[in-house]
């Protein structure tokens, strides 16, 4: 899946000379947390977040002091080294940027212009959908040898017994000679398919049940 499929295209932006109070109004009105800052050509030059605004806001004990600070331009508090992505980047690659840099959003840029924005919440929702966790299903973990063809072998078992797979993940095992295949299948009672997989000689790690004859 590419970023273009999940990004928000309705992006609210400000210019560098916009007062901080305008950013506060946008954030409150549209319930957003990040605002890209652009120049006169709509090229991205920075980003401002609700956290940036909180950092310069007076405490509740001094709420009427230094109100003139909110008339300063957003350029005075915006982040300039902005991590960006392209609409055709893959979701899993961009997910690693959120993880590595501990950021809350990434502007999506094409030809230096902002065409969308994606947040950590968008990524989380997408990963949940990709894993099939939002659908009624069962979670199975099968330990297999770390050799070519094992995923196909297990998938064939599901096919032969009419168990529909909604998602597949591959995890490393503590023993590099093995790997763990994680399936979500469209059934709420996986005991029959667990028994079949075990009888084929595979180790079902989850759900953990005694082998049935």
JOVENQUI-V47474 format. One line per field, one symbol per residue. burial: 1 if it has 9 or more other ideal C-beta (glycine too) atoms within 8 Angstrom, else 0. Layout:
# JOVENQUI-V47474
burial = ???
This chain:
# JOVENQUI-V47474
burial = 011101110010111101110111011000001111110000011111100110000000000000000101111011100101111010100110110000101111100011111111011001111111000011111111010001101110110010101111000010000111111111100100111111000101001000000
